Amino acid sequence: MKNKKTASNIELVLFDFGGVIADEGFKQELFSIGRENNIDTQKFYSAVCEIISDCGCLTGDADKKLSGRRWENGLL
């Protein structure tokens, strides 16, 4: 099977790693949630990142029941 090239109107794609072009809204919002709930902001941010990484959300293998239990087990 041959690959057929098709016309595309996309002229540019930007990947902004680490907030070079725009603020990291996700990180800042998690810090805000931590402050509003009197939780150490860095600890809260790290815990959320760990949960997202470990539960399979990034790979499409998330087990929603398992990821919910992480909070109950005192991760924070």
PyRosetta script that sets phi, psi and omega in degrees:
from pyrosetta import init, pose_from_sequence

init()
pose = pose_from_sequence("MKNKKTASNIELVLFDFGGVIADEGFKQELFSIGRENNIDTQKFYSAVCEIISDCGCLTGDADKKLSGRRWENGLL")
pose.set_psi(1, 127.4)
pose.set_omega(1, 179.2)
pose.set_phi(2, -86.3)
pose.set_psi(2, 145.8)
pose.set_omega(2, 172.6)
pose.set_phi(3, -79.0)
pose.set_psi(3, 128.2)
pose.set_omega(3, 177.5)
pose.set_phi(4, -102.1)
pose.set_psi(4, 125.4)
pose.set_omega(4, 175.9)
pose.set_phi(5, -81.6)
pose.set_psi(5, 135.3)
pose.set_omega(5, 178.3)
pose.set_phi(6, -117.5)
pose.set_psi(6, 156.1)
pose.set_omega(6, 178.6)
pose.set_phi(7, -67.9)
pose.set_psi(7, 142.6)
pose.set_omega(7, 179.7)
pose.set_phi(8, -136.9)
pose.set_psi(8, 143.6)
pose.set_omega(8, 177.0)
pose.set_phi(9, -90.5)
pose.set_psi(9, -5.0)
pose.set_omega(9, -179.3)
pose.set_phi(10, -72.8)
pose.set_psi(10, 123.3)
pose.set_omega(10, -179.6)
pose.set_phi(11, -110.3)
pose.set_psi(11, -19.4)
pose.set_omega(11, -175.7)
pose.set_phi(12, -155.7)
pose.set_psi(12, 138.7)
pose.set_omega(12, 173.4)
pose.set_phi(13, -128.9)
pose.set_psi(13, 129.5)
pose.set_omega(13, 179.4)
pose.set_phi(14, -114.0)
pose.set_psi(14, 134.9)
pose.set_omega(14, 172.9)
pose.set_phi(15, -114.5)
pose.set_psi(15, 121.1)
pose.set_omega(15, -176.6)
pose.set_phi(16, -107.4)
pose.set_psi(16, 90.0)
pose.set_omega(16, 179.7)
pose.set_phi(17, -87.6)
pose.set_psi(17, 125.6)
pose.set_omega(17, 175.0)
pose.set_phi(18, 78.0)
pose.set_psi(18, 19.3)
pose.set_omega(18, 174.9)
pose.set_phi(19, 70.3)
pose.set_psi(19, 34.0)
pose.set_omega(19, 179.6)
pose.set_phi(20, -69.7)
pose.set_psi(20, -44.2)
pose.set_omega(20, -177.9)
pose.set_phi(21, -92.6)
pose.set_psi(21, -43.4)
pose.set_omega(21, -176.9)
pose.set_phi(22, -129.9)
pose.set_psi(22, 157.3)
pose.set_omega(22, 176.6)
pose.set_phi(23, -58.6)
pose.set_psi(23, 152.2)
pose.set_omega(23, 175.8)
pose.set_phi(24, -84.4)
pose.set_psi(24, 86.5)
pose.set_omega(24, -176.7)
pose.set_phi(25, -58.4)
pose.set_psi(25, -39.7)
pose.set_omega(25, -179.7)
pose.set_phi(26, -59.6)
pose.set_psi(26, -49.7)
pose.set_omega(26, -178.6)
pose.set_phi(27, -64.5)
pose.set_psi(27, -45.6)
pose.set_omega(27, -178.8)
pose.set_phi(28, -63.9)
pose.set_psi(28, -37.2)
pose.set_omega(28, 179.1)
pose.set_phi(29, -68.2)
pose.set_psi(29, -38.2)
pose.set_omega(29, 176.7)
pose.set_phi(30, -65.2)
pose.set_psi(30, -38.9)
pose.set_omega(30, 175.8)
pose.set_phi(31, -62.4)
pose.set_psi(31, -40.0)
pose.set_omega(31, 178.5)
pose.set_phi(32, -63.3)
pose.set_psi(32, -43.6)
pose.set_omega(32, 177.9)
pose.set_phi(33, -61.3)
pose.set_psi(33, -42.6)
pose.set_omega(33, 178.0)
pose.set_phi(34, -60.1)
pose.set_psi(34, -47.0)
pose.set_omega(34, 179.6)
pose.set_phi(35, -61.0)
pose.set_psi(35, -45.0)
pose.set_omega(35, -178.3)
pose.set_phi(36, -63.9)
pose.set_psi(36, -23.7)
pose.set_omega(36, -177.7)
pose.set_phi(37, -110.5)
pose.set_psi(37, 15.8)
pose.set_omega(37, 178.4)
pose.set_phi(38, 53.8)
pose.set_psi(38, 42.4)
pose.set_omega(38, 177.0)
pose.set_phi(39, -112.8)
pose.set_psi(39, 139.8)
pose.set_omega(39, 175.7)
pose.set_phi(40, -53.2)
pose.set_psi(40, 119.3)
pose.set_omega(40, -171.7)
pose.set_phi(41, -63.1)
pose.set_psi(41, -41.9)
pose.set_omega(41, -179.1)
pose.set_phi(42, -68.2)
pose.set_psi(42, -39.0)
pose.set_omega(42, 179.3)
pose.set_phi(43, -65.4)
pose.set_psi(43, -42.1)
pose.set_omega(43, 178.9)
pose.set_phi(44, -63.9)
pose.set_psi(44, -46.7)
pose.set_omega(44, 179.5)
pose.set_phi(45, -59.7)
pose.set_psi(45, -46.2)
pose.set_omega(45, -179.9)
pose.set_phi(46, -62.5)
pose.set_psi(46, -40.7)
pose.set_omega(46, 180.0)
pose.set_phi(47, -64.4)
pose.set_psi(47, -44.0)
pose.set_omega(47, 179.5)
pose.set_phi(48, -63.3)
pose.set_psi(48, -44.2)
pose.set_omega(48, 178.5)
pose.set_phi(49, -61.7)
pose.set_psi(49, -38.8)
pose.set_omega(49, 178.9)
pose.set_phi(50, -65.7)
pose.set_psi(50, -42.4)
pose.set_omega(50, 179.3)
pose.set_phi(51, -62.4)
pose.set_psi(51, -45.8)
pose.set_omega(51, -179.4)
pose.set_phi(52, -61.8)
pose.set_psi(52, -42.1)
pose.set_omega(52, -179.3)
pose.set_phi(53, -68.1)
pose.set_psi(53, -44.9)
pose.set_omega(53, -174.2)
pose.set_phi(54, -77.5)
pose.set_psi(54, -26.7)
pose.set_omega(54, -172.1)
pose.set_phi(55, -82.8)
pose.set_psi(55, -8.9)
pose.set_omega(55, 178.3)
pose.set_phi(56, 93.3)
pose.set_psi(56, 8.0)
pose.set_omega(56, 179.5)
pose.set_phi(57, -60.0)
pose.set_psi(57, -35.7)
pose.set_omega(57, -176.5)
pose.set_phi(58, -76.4)
pose.set_psi(58, -19.9)
pose.set_omega(58, -177.8)
pose.set_phi(59, -110.5)
pose.set_psi(59, -0.4)
pose.set_omega(59, -179.0)
pose.set_phi(60, 80.2)
pose.set_psi(60, 15.0)
pose.set_omega(60, -179.0)
pose.set_phi(61, -109.0)
pose.set_psi(61, 24.9)
pose.set_omega(61, -174.6)
pose.set_phi(62, -66.6)
pose.set_psi(62, 136.1)
pose.set_omega(62, 171.9)
pose.set_phi(63, -110.1)
pose.set_psi(63, 99.7)
pose.set_omega(63, -172.8)
pose.set_phi(64, -58.5)
pose.set_psi(64, -34.9)
pose.set_omega(64, 179.4)
pose.set_phi(65, -66.7)
pose.set_psi(65, -43.0)
pose.set_omega(65, -179.2)
pose.set_phi(66, -67.2)
pose.set_psi(66, -45.5)
pose.set_omega(66, -177.6)
pose.set_phi(67, -63.9)
pose.set_psi(67, -32.4)
pose.set_omega(67, 178.1)
pose.set_phi(68, -67.6)
pose.set_psi(68, -31.1)
pose.set_omega(68, -179.4)
pose.set_phi(69, -70.0)
pose.set_psi(69, -23.0)
pose.set_omega(69, -179.6)
pose.set_phi(70, -57.4)
pose.set_psi(70, -37.8)
pose.set_omega(70, -179.6)
pose.set_phi(71, -67.7)
pose.set_psi(71, -41.2)
pose.set_omega(71, -178.6)
pose.set_phi(72, -66.3)
pose.set_psi(72, -27.8)
pose.set_omega(72, -176.9)
pose.set_phi(73, -84.6)
pose.set_psi(73, 11.4)
pose.set_omega(73, 172.9)
pose.set_phi(74, 77.3)
pose.set_psi(74, 35.6)
pose.set_omega(74, 177.5)
pose.set_phi(75, -61.6)
pose.set_psi(75, -34.7)
pose.set_omega(75, 179.3)
pose.set_phi(76, -90.8)
pose.dump_pdb("model.pdb")
